[in-house]
Amino acid sequence: KTQNLNDTSLVYRMTFPNGKVALFLGDLAELGGENLANEYGSRLKSDIVQMSHHGQNGVSKRVYELIDPDICLWPTPKWLWENDSGEGFNTGDWLTLDTRSWMDEIGEQVHAVMKDGDITLI
């Protein structure tokens, strides 16, 4: 059971004509992410992932490890990307920098961040 409505987010998986797979996590939170990981495990592997909950306070590192993406889509404005509460870099209480650190630990990815504008991926 959860009190977090984000744990009920829809998750979409798309396979493109070229065989690339994208996983869209929406606003999925940690418990929902754990349920997803427990249900699908290594089958979550995807080439592209949309980072949950704007890349902060969403699913756990374990879920991103199972996804093991090459490309990360961050629906994240600059202030959230930099954890900036208006006082400068890393002055907020958001967890974006933690998630960014996890992705560095997981391995090499391309990061497409909303703050940077449009990008062509495939």
C-alpha positions in Angstrom: 0.0 0.0 0.0 1.1 3.5 -0.7 0.0 7.0 0.2 1.9 8.4 -2.8 -0.3 8.9 -5.8 2.8 8.8 -8.0 3.2 5.1 -7.3 0.2 4.6 -9.5 1.7 6.3 -12.6 1.4 4.6 -16.0 4.6 3.2 -17.4 4.9 2.9 -21.2 7.4 0.8 -23.2 7.9 1.5 -26.9 9.8 -0.4 -29.5 10.8 1.7 -32.5 11.0 0.3 -36.0 14.8 0.3 -35.7 14.5 -2.0 -32.7 15.4 0.6 -30.0 13.3 0.4 -26.9 12.2 3.3 -24.8 10.7 3.1 -21.3 8.6 6.1 -20.1 8.3 6.1 -16.3 6.1 9.1 -15.9 6.0 10.3 -12.3 6.5 6.8 -10.8 7.7 6.8 -7.2 9.9 4.4 -5.3 7.3 1.8 -4.3 5.8 1.7 -7.7 9.3 1.3 -9.1 10.1 -1.5 -6.8 6.9 -3.3 -7.9 7.9 -2.8 -11.5 11.4 -4.2 -10.8 10.1 -7.2 -8.9 7.6 -7.9 -11.7 9.9 -7.4 -14.7 13.5 -7.6 -13.5 16.0 -7.7 -16.3 13.3 -7.4 -18.9 13.2 -3.6 -18.0 16.4 -3.2 -20.0 15.8 -0.3 -22.4 17.9 1.8 -24.7 16.1 5.0 -23.6 14.5 5.9 -20.3 12.4 8.9 -19.4 13.6 9.7 -15.8 10.8 9.3 -13.3 9.4 12.3 -11.5 11.5 14.8 -13.4 14.6 12.9 -12.4 14.3 13.3 -8.6 12.5 11.5 -5.8 11.2 8.9 -8.2 12.2 5.3 -8.7 15.3 3.8 -6.9 18.8 3.3 -8.3 18.0 -0.4 -8.6 15.3 0.3 -11.2 17.7 2.4 -13.3 20.3 -0.3 -13.0 17.8 -2.8 -14.4 16.9 -0.4 -17.2 20.6 0.3 -17.9 19.8 3.0 -20.5 22.0 4.5 -23.2 19.9 7.7 -23.4 18.2 9.4 -20.4 15.3 11.8 -21.1 15.1 14.3 -18.2 11.9 16.3 -18.2 13.8 18.8 -16.0 14.1 22.6 -16.0 17.4 24.2 -15.3 16.6 25.1 -11.6 15.8 21.4 -10.9 18.7 20.0 -12.8 21.0 22.2 -10.7 19.0 21.8 -7.5 18.8 25.6 -7.3 16.2 27.0 -4.9 17.1 30.5 -6.1 20.3 30.7 -4.0 22.6 28.9 -6.6 23.8 25.4 -7.4 22.8 22.7 -4.9 20.9 25.0 -2.6 17.5 23.2 -2.9 16.2 20.1 -1.2 15.4 18.2 -4.4 17.2 14.9 -5.2 18.2 15.5 -8.8 21.9 15.5 -8.1 21.6 12.1 -6.3 19.9 10.7 -9.4 22.5 12.2 -11.7 25.2 10.6 -9.5 23.4 7.2 -9.8 23.4 7.5 -13.5 27.2 8.3 -13.5 27.7 5.1 -11.4 25.6 3.0 -13.7 27.6 4.0 -16.8 27.9 6.0 -19.9 24.6 7.6 -21.1 23.6 10.5 -23.3 21.5 13.0 -21.2 18.8 14.9 -23.0 17.6 17.5 -20.5 14.5 19.6 -21.1 16.5 22.7 -20.0 18.6 22.3 -23.2 15.7 22.4 -25.6 14.8 20.0 -28.4 17.0 17.2 -29.4 16.8 14.5 -32.1 17.6 11.0 -30.7 16.8 8.4 -33.4 
